[in-house]
Amino acid sequence: MHLDWEIKPSLLMYVAGAPGGRLVVGPEVGGEGASFRFGLDVDRSSGLDGGGTTPDARAFAFTGSIAFFGHFGSFVGEIGDPEVRAVDGGDWSMSILDRESGVRTDAFRLVGAPAQDAGGRRLRWPRVEVSAPGASLWGGNYPAGTPFEPVVVDLGGD
């Protein structure tokens, strides 16, 4: 069970091409190429309101972090321990944790209900946008509404 996300190709290309740029990918994060895989944190998921490991759950928690560094090692942003949860109005939110400060921010809006495969074990949000609070995390480079790549929550196993 995991969350798969390619994040944003232009961000990854910037980091890869900037002098001194790099990604620091935590050991909990897997995936291949530009696709990152955050494992489900079962204990944290079941502790969330309506969370768990079933497709009808209303919240899921994942573990792992990716830090982005740009020109000459300057910090760009971090995706840490994402949590995905349903919010009022039919949208979902993905919050991320700043592991250094311990502050969690609802950084991304997952627009609408997720598309589900026939078994309902794979949830996909094709439209993901930076939220207003999330815009502050990227130093003004990604204002509210900026699209990021689709998010997939796979509850079928690893």
C-alpha positions as semicolon CSV with decimal commas, in nm:
position;residue;x (nm);y (nm);z (nm)
1;M;0,000;0,000;0,000
2;H;0,148;0,329;-0,106
3;L;0,117;0,674;-0,262
4;D;0,277;0,721;-0,605
5;W;0,356;1,070;-0,729
6;E;0,576;1,222;-0,999
7;I;0,544;1,558;-0,819
8;K;0,626;1,815;-1,095
9;P;0,862;1,749;-1,388
10;S;0,976;2,113;-1,416
11;L;1,073;2,115;-1,047
12;L;1,268;1,791;-1,085
13;M;1,442;1,921;-1,400
14;Y;1,533;2,247;-1,227
15;V;1,687;2,066;-0,932
16;A;1,873;1,821;-1,156
17;G;2,009;2,096;-1,381
18;A;2,097;2,365;-1,128
19;P;2,465;2,397;-1,029
20;G;2,475;2,237;-0,684
21;G;2,111;2,126;-0,717
22;R;2,006;1,792;-0,575
23;L;1,728;1,583;-0,429
24;V;1,764;1,428;-0,086
25;V;1,535;1,127;-0,089
26;G;1,468;0,963;0,246
27;P;1,528;0,588;0,278
28;E;1,152;0,527;0,317
29;V;1,082;0,659;-0,034
30;G;1,098;0,420;-0,327
31;G;0,991;0,436;-0,687
32;E;1,155;0,440;-1,027
33;G;1,276;0,727;-1,241
34;A;1,074;1,040;-1,167
35;S;0,799;0,849;-0,985
36;F;0,826;0,849;-0,607
37;R;0,659;0,596;-0,379
38;F;0,567;0,679;-0,020
39;G;0,468;0,376;0,188
40;L;0,143;0,371;0,384
41;D;0,186;0,437;0,754
42;V;-0,081;0,198;0,882
43;D;-0,057;0,314;1,244
44;R;-0,095;0,681;1,155
45;S;-0,364;0,610;0,895
46;S;-0,588;0,424;1,136
47;G;-0,543;0,708;1,387
48;L;-0,674;0,969;1,143
49;D;-1,042;1,060;1,136
50;G;-1,203;0,797;0,913
51;G;-0,862;0,668;0,805
52;G;-0,755;0,316;0,734
53;T;-0,664;0,086;0,453
54;T;-0,993;0,051;0,266
55;P;-1,105;0,244;-0,045
56;D;-1,393;0,404;0,149
57;A;-1,156;0,550;0,409
58;R;-1,153;0,928;0,426
59;A;-0,786;0,972;0,520
60;F;-0,451;0,802;0,455
61;A;-0,105;0,872;0,600
62;F;0,228;0,797;0,432
63;T;0,590;0,809;0,537
64;G;0,905;0,943;0,378
65;S;1,050;1,272;0,261
66;I;1,207;1,435;-0,042
67;A;1,395;1,762;-0,003
68;F;1,469;1,981;-0,307
69;F;1,780;2,196;-0,335
70;G;1,843;2,437;-0,622
71;H;2,126;2,666;-0,726
72;F;2,434;2,626;-0,508
73;G;2,244;2,407;-0,262
74;S;1,973;2,658;-0,175
75;F;1,668;2,497;-0,016
76;V;1,363;2,494;-0,245
77;G;1,109;2,283;-0,055
78;E;1,026;1,947;0,098
79;I;0,757;1,684;0,063
80;G;0,746;1,507;0,400
81;D;0,515;1,240;0,542
82;P;0,216;1,321;0,316
83;E;-0,139;1,276;0,443
84;V;-0,436;1,262;0,207
85;R;-0,783;1,333;0,342
86;A;-1,131;1,417;0,221
87;V;-1,249;1,771;0,293
88;D;-1,587;1,941;0,268
89;G;-1,710;2,007;-0,084
90;G;-1,589;1,681;-0,242
91;D;-1,223;1,774;-0,279
92;W;-0,935;1,614;-0,094
93;S;-0,630;1,772;0,063
94;M;-0,272;1,653;0,081
95;S;-0,077;1,791;0,373
96;I;0,297;1,766;0,414
97;L;0,513;1,784;0,723
98;D;0,816;2,003;0,772
99;R;1,014;1,747;0,967
100;E;1,249;2,008;1,113
101;S;0,978;2,233;1,263
102;G;0,708;1,969;1,305
103;V;0,456;2,193;1,124
104;R;0,203;2,025;0,891
105;T;0,058;2,230;0,602
106;D;-0,237;2,152;0,376
107;A;-0,014;2,212;0,075
108;F;-0,209;2,058;-0,215
109;R;-0,570;2,040;-0,329
110;L;-0,672;1,710;-0,487
111;V;-0,966;1,819;-0,697
112;G;-1,285;1,615;-0,673
113;A;-1,345;1,254;-0,581
114;P;-1,073;1,010;-0,684
115;A;-1,116;0,790;-0,989
116;Q;-1,112;0,425;-0,882
117;D;-1,019;0,106;-1,061
118;A;-1,277;-0,173;-1,086
119;G;-1,182;-0,316;-0,747
120;G;-1,167;0,025;-0,585
121;R;-0,820;-0,043;-0,448
122;R;-0,644;0,218;-0,663
123;L;-0,751;0,579;-0,611
124;R;-0,630;0,844;-0,857
125;W;-0,666;1,222;-0,848
126;P;-0,582;1,351;-1,197
127;R;-0,597;1,716;-1,095
128;V;-0,362;1,830;-0,817
129;E;-0,302;2,198;-0,739
130;V;-0,093;2,396;-0,494
131;S;-0,320;2,534;-0,220
132;A;-0,300;2,888;-0,082
133;P;-0,115;2,770;0,233
134;G;0,107;2,548;0,016
135;A;0,215;2,838;-0,203
136;S;0,412;2,984;0,088
137;L;0,623;2,666;0,107
138;W;0,777;2,715;-0,237
139;G;0,908;3,071;-0,200
140;G;0,655;3,215;-0,443
141;N;0,764;2,990;-0,730
142;Y;0,435;2,797;-0,731
143;P;0,135;3,020;-0,653
144;A;-0,200;2,877;-0,544
145;G;-0,364;2,687;-0,828
146;T;-0,038;2,577;-0,993
147;P;-0,092;2,224;-1,125
148;F;0,127;1,937;-1,005
149;E;0,120;1,578;-1,129
150;P;-0,165;1,333;-1,049
151;V;-0,157;1,148;-0,717
152;V;-0,230;0,775;-0,686
153;V;-0,309;0,591;-0,364
154;D;-0,274;0,217;-0,418
155;L;-0,432;0,004;-0,146
156;G;-0,370;-0,324;-0,325
157;G;-0,033;-0,394;-0,171
158;D;0,324;-0,330;-0,278
